[in-house]
Amino acid sequence: MGADGWRVKLFHHGHNITAKHNDFFRIADGKGFRWERHFQPWSLDSKSLAMVTWDKTPIHLYQIADKRDKPLNYQPRFVRSAQWAPDIDRLLLTFTIEGVLVNQTGEQQALVRGGIEEGQTMHTYWMKAGKCFFILARQTNNSKTTLRFYSGLDGALQETHDLDPMDLVPYNWEDFVEMPRDRLCLEVVDSAIGAAGSMLDIWSSVLFDQASSSLLLAVFRPVSSPYREKGELLCKVKQTWIAVEIDPD
């Protein structure tokens, strides 16, 4: 499986100042930096930049003013997210099954444990205020998807709410129990892609608009009965989107 590596350019008031910081950006020469749309690399005061590489020690805090790179002493198998809080000095880093909160000096402030089994997908975002973040995930293959709010200061769990696709976008699941969850068996309408049967059970896409506190969720739902083709059990599906406005208060 391939992976993307990105080159970085730094601008200040419309001027490209990348060359002034080339010593830092060269740390990703060859492989490039990792980038995901949910990453939030800039600290609240725009003084610290969190970058993720493909290296064994992948997380770097770069202080723009004094051009100082601080590699953080974590060697996870995978970095799911690197997200600065919008209202406090906290960087949320999530790995395969847990996460940490660090400050601008790179000091760990809290360990975040969600009780999530390896292999489950976690979606994490900061709320725009309230000094808190949330994790949207299933803990196991057999559990419901939950929305959990955590304190951004110490990582303490504050609230838990069910937010499961079956509850919010119901369908006649009894007719699709035999669809194999571990292989491609869903044919997406108006698309050339296929999806595993497990995508009937989880959110396929998750987006969060921090300004409006709106969570946009998509799930695949059948538009045909199950049928067999070349001995394989298949069904046609389409992606259904919903919007949820969330407020931990």
Protein Blocks (a to p, Z undefined) as FASTA:
>chain_A
ZZddddddddeehiacklmmmmmmmmmgojapaddfkbcfbcfkopaccdddfbfblccc
ddfklopacddfbdcfbdfbdcddfkbccdddddfkbccdddfkopafbdcdehiaehia
cdddddfbhjiacddddfbfkbccddddddfklopafbdcdddfklmmgcdfklmmmpcf
kbcfbdcehiabdcdfklmmpcfbdcddfklopacddddddfbdcddeehiacddddddd
ddddddfZZ
